[in-house]
Amino acid sequence: MATKALAFTVTLNDLTNNRFASKSPHTAPKLSVFTVRCSAGNGQRPWKNSDARLVLEDGSIWKAKSFGATGTQVGEVVFNTSLTGYQEILTDPSYAGQFVLMTNPHIGNTGINFDDEESRECFLAGLVIRSLSISTSNWRCAKALGDYLAERNIMGIYDVDTRAITRRLRQDGSLIGVLSSDNSKTDEELVQMSKSWDIVGVDLISGVSCKSPHEWVDKSKQEWEFSSYKVPGETFHVVAYDFGIKHNILKRLASYGCKITVVPSTWPALETLKMKPDGVLFSNGPGDPSAVPYAVETVKNIIGKVPVFGICMGHQLLGQALGGKTFKMKFGHHGGNHPVRNLRTGHVEISAQNHNYAVDPATLPKGVEVTHINLNDRSCAGLSFPAQNLMSLQYHPEASPGPHDSDYAFREFIELMKQGKSRAARESLHQLSAAHALEA
């Protein structure tokens, strides 16, 4: 958004009279009146008028100003409490089908760079903010936020009361909304559009997953590396299911010494087991886990055979595969400042979260341990099933954006795969000994 050049005209009138005159002959105070006239030069106002609307399914209408792409788009409105990292949020595939409302009021001041992308494109439906920065200031900035969204056909609005909308979402829960810069559509039409669309039961994973298997080799750049963990000499082969995986999950695994094969969400479990991986990662992803029964079946056919690690959507799919149930939360968890307690250590972690669904721990079978809970609402934030070499987290251990309190989870996954290798070696040795005994 560019500012208009302004022309100023200033006139000065001195009003000196006997009533205000000083008795001293050397000081004569003056009362001056300034007249300032301002014009934009081209006859237009130097600011933008409201030209867009956010219409919610409850009938409320929020006038705003548009940036990025134009048009009409429907999506589920959620709020994110992160103070930084809007670029990583924009490129997180887990936001597919959603309008992200940033509670931090000032957005866009650091612009866009090409190092912080979390996926190949923006998958969210739109961005809602209070104040759009008119300038950028960051040494890595390569582009303004508005230009970036326009190129990716993502709608954005600003100059809207994000605090009031957030309070409404907290009170009523996540709402379906319509963003529109099309003046030909009436408010009633947009309200009806919001009421006729639903995100529940929709398979959003298939639209964000990769289309074919590929290797991932990139690690966290050295200047951003924060872990003191010494990578073991041995390499662990991890098959990562892409349900909408973030790049930094893969980078953290690679930084911990893993060889990674990324596979699509529909990749058969049998093909995965043929690769003889040391472990399998079930990634984050958008939407309702109950809408992807094929993914649940895949998880069922893998757990117990190799060590597995589930993150966010992967955590929910593991919960269902174990026989548990998931449910839709009132407004979900979205942001980089959610407190989580590790029940094994008692430590509290500040975590990055992005999900609208959760696992109901009361429905899980005996032997499954709840390892972490969210301290805001006591919901299940982590699971472990030692008998099946299984671990999962409902939040993002790689953060991006967010704190690095939970990065140790990748180290725990490495240890789980080590144990799996040792167990497999012992079993192989036992089978070999039994075969030799039969021959003798």
N, C-alpha and C positions, 0 to 999 in steps of 0.2 A: 504494500500500500504506500503510495507516494504522497508527500505533502505538497500543497500548492504554494507557489511563490506569492508573497503578499506585498502590497505597496502601502506605506504609511505616510500620512501627512500630519504634521504637528504644527499647531499655531500656539503662540504664547501671548497672553494678555496680562499685563501687570496692573494690579488694582492697589494703588497706594492712595490712601486718603488720610486726613488729619486724625480720624478716630483711632487708627492703628499706628500712627506715626510715633516714633520714639522721641522722648524729650531730649535725648542726646543729639547734638548736631552731627556727630560722627557716624551714628548708626541709624539707618532708616529702613526698617524691615518692610518687605514687600509681600503681598498676597498675590499669588499667580494662579491663573486658570489655564489648564491645558485642554486643548481639543484634539482628539485623535480620530482620524478617519481611516478606515481600513477597507481595502478592496482586493479581490482575488485576481484582478487583471483580466480574466477571461469571462467575467460576468457570472461565474459559478461560485457556490459556497465552497470554502476550503475543506469542508468535512463531508463525509458520505452520509446520505440519508438511509433510513431503514429500507431495505429492499428484499428482505427474506423473512420467513416465519418458521418457527418450530411449533407444530401442532401436536398435542398429546392426546392419547385415547380418552382421557378424562374430560376432554372438551376445552382445556385451557389452550390459549394461543399466546405465543411469545414472539413479539416482533424483534427483529435483529438485523444486522448488516452482514452481507455475504462476503466470503473470500474463498479462494480456491475455485473449484468447479461450480457451475450453476445447473439448475434443473430441479427435479423432485425425486426424493429418495425416502424410503421407509426403513425403519430399523428399531431395535430395542435401545432405549436410553439408559445408560449406566453412568455412574460418576466415579472418577479416579482421583485419589487423594495424593498422588505423587507430586512433589515439588519440582522435580527435574525429570528429564528423560522423555520429553514428549515425542521425540523421533522414534525411540525404541517402542513406545506405545503405539504409534501410528503403524509400525511395521510388524507388530505382534499378531500373527494369524489368529490367535484366540479371540480377537475382537471382531471377527467376521460377523456381519449381520447386526452390528451394534453402533450406535452413536456414542462416542466417548465424550463426556462432559468433564472438563478439568476443573477441580475445585480451586487450584492455585490460579489466582486471577490474571497474572501477566504471563502470556505465552508468546513465543516467537523471537525472544530477544537474542537467543544464541543461533538462530537460523538453522540451516540443515547442512550436515556433512555426510560424506559417503562411507564413513567407517562404522557408523553406529546402526546400520540397517540390521534388523532382526530376521528379515525374510526377503524374498525376491521382489515383493511389491507391498503396497498398502491394501489390507483386506477389510478394514473397518468401513462402516457405512458413512460416517461423517464425524466431524469434530465440532464441539460446542465449547466456546471459551468466553470469558468476561472481557478481557482487554487484549487486543492484538498489537504487538510491538510494531512501531512505525520504523524501527531501524534494528540492525543486527550488530552484535559485537562479540565475536569469538574468533580465536586464531585459526580454527578449523572450518569456519563457515564458508560454504561454497554456494549457497542459494537461500533465498528468502522462503519462509514457510508457505506463504500464499502461492508463490510460483510453483513450489514443489507439489502442493496439493492439486493445483490446476493441471499440471502435467500428468498426474495420476488419476485424474477425474474423480477426485474426492471433494465433497462439499464441506465447507466450514462456515460457521456463523460466529459473530462476536457482538459486543455491546448488548448482551442479554444478561438478565439477573440469574447468574449461575447458583448463587446461594439459595435463592427462593426455589429453584428447580430441584436442587439437591435436597432441601428440606421436604419437598413433596415426594421425592423418590424414597427417602428414608421413611416417610409416613405411610405411603401407599404401596411401596415396592416398585420394582422396575416397570416402566411403562413403554408401550409401543408409541413411537412418534413418527412424524413426517417432517422432513426438512424440504422447504420449497422456496425457490426464488422466482417462481412462475406466477405472475400476477393474474393470469387468466383463470387460475383455479380458485374457487371460493373456499372460505374457511370450512364450510360444511362438507365440501368434497374431500378436503384433507383429513378432517376428523373421521369421516367414513372410511377413508383409506387406512387410517391407523387402526380402526376397529376391525377391519377385515383381514388383517395380517397377524400371523403369530410365529414366534421363533421356536416354540416348544414342539418337539417331535420332528424337527427338520434336520436332515443330515448336512451339516456344514463342513464336516471334515473332508469329504470327497472334493470339495472345491478349493481346498488349500493345500492338500497333500501333493507330493511330487508324483510324477507319472511313471517313473522307472527307477530301479536301484542305481545307486552311485556311491562312490567312495568320498569320504570327507577327510581332509588332511589339515586344514587350517587350525592353528592353536591361538590362544589369547596372545596378543602382541606383548613383547617383553616389557614395554613401558607401562602396560596395564596389568601385568601379572602381580598378584598380591599374595599368593599362597606360598608358604615355605616348605610345602610337602615335597619330599624327595621322590621323584618318579622311580619306580622299581625298574630293574633291568629287563624283566620280562614284559612282553606286550600282550594285552588282552584284546581279543576281537569282540567288538560289540555290534550287534545288529540293532539299529535304531528305527523304530516304526515312526514314520512321519504322519502324525495326526494334525500337524500344524506346528512343527518343531521350530524353536527359535535357534538362530545361528549360535548364540553364546552357550547354549547347552552343549552343542557339538564341539565348540571350541574348548570348553572346560574339560570335556571327556578326552579330547585330543591332548590337552595340556597335562592330563594325568597319565598319559602314555598309552592311550587306547587306539587301536586301529578300528575305524568306524565304517560300517556299510549302512547307508540310509536306504530304507525300502518304503514303498507306498503303503497307504493305510489298508489296502485290499490284498497285500502280499500274503500268500498262503503260509500257514504255520509250518507245514511240511517242508516247504522250500527254505524257510528260515533254519529249521533244524538240520537240513542237509548241509548248510554252511558251517556246521559245527562251531557255533559261536561260544565264547566264554560267558557271555551274558547278553541279555536283551533289554533294551530301553523302550518303554512305551511313553511317548512324549505328551506334551501339552497339546491342546487343540480347542476349537470353538464348539459351543452349543451343548446339546443334550446328549449324555451318554446312552440314554435309552433309545435314541434315534439311530444308533449304529450297532445293531445286533451282530452284524458280521465281524465287527472289531472285538466284541465281547467273546465270540466263538474263537477267534484267533488267540486271544489271551488265554482262554481256557485250555487250548491245545498246546500251549507253551509252558505255562507255570508248572513247576515240579520237575521239569526236564533240564532247565538251565536256570542260573540265577537271573532274577528280573528286578528292574527298577522302574517304577511308575511315577510320572510327574504330572500333576494337575489332571487333565483328561485321562492320562494313563493311570493315575491313582483311582479315579472313579471307575474306569473299566476293570481294573483289578478287583475293586470292591464288588462289582456285579458278577465278575467271573467266579469269585469265591462264594457266591450265593447271597450276597448282601444286596441292599437296595440303595438307590440314590434319590435325592429329592431336590426340587428347585428352591433356592433360598429367596428370601424376601427381596433383597437388592444386591446380594452377592458381596464378594470381596474384590476390590480393585484398587491397587495402590502399592507404594513402596514403604509403608510404615505400619504394617500389621504385626502386633506382638503374638508370638507363638511360644508355648512352653514345651521344651523337650522333657517328657515325663521320665525318661531314663536317667538324665543327668540333673534335672531341675533347672537347667539354664533357660533363660528367656532370650529368644532371637527376635530381632526386628526383620520382618520378611517382606518380600515382594509377592503380591498375590493378584490373580486375575481369574475368577471363576464365578459362575452363577449357580453351580450345583455342588452338592456335598454328599458324602457317604454317611449312611445311618449306621453307626457302630453297633447298635442293638440288634441289627439283623445279620451280623457276621457270625460265622461258625466258630466253635470252640478252637482255641489255639491261635487265633488271629489277635495280635496285640495292637492297641492304639498307642502309638509312640509319641505323638504330638497333638496338642490341642490349641485352637485359636483362643486367645484370652479375651477377645472382644465378645464372643458369643458362645464359647465352649464347644464349637463344632470340631469334628475330627479333622486333623491336619496332617496325620501321618499314620502309616500302618507297617507292621512287620509280621511275617509268618515264617519263623525259623524252619519249620518242617518242610517248607516249599522253597527255601532260599529266596524269599520275596521281601522287598521293601518298597515303600512309596511315600510321597509327600504331596499334599494338596497345594503347595505353593512352589515358587521358583527358587531353587538353591543357587542358580546362576545369577539371579536378580536381573540386572540390565533392563531397566534401571532399578536401583535399590541397593541396600547394604549387602555386605558379603558374609553376614553371620552364618549362613547355612551352607557355605561352599563345602564344608566337611562331608556333606552327604555323598559327594562324588568319591571321596576317599573311602567312605563306608562301602560304596558299591564295588570299588576295587578290592577291598578286603573280602567281600561276599564272593566275588569271582575267584579270588585266591583259594578260599575255602572249597569252592566248587571244583576247582582244578585238583586240589589235593584229594578230595573225596573220590573224584573220578579216577585218579591215578591208583588209589588204594583198591577200588573196586576192580579195576582192570588187572591189577596185580593178583588180587584174590581169584579172579576168574582164570587167570593164566596158571596159577598154582593148582587150582582144581582140575584144570585140563591135564596138566602134567601128572597129577595123581591118578587120574583115570587111565592115562596111557601106561603108567607103571603097573 
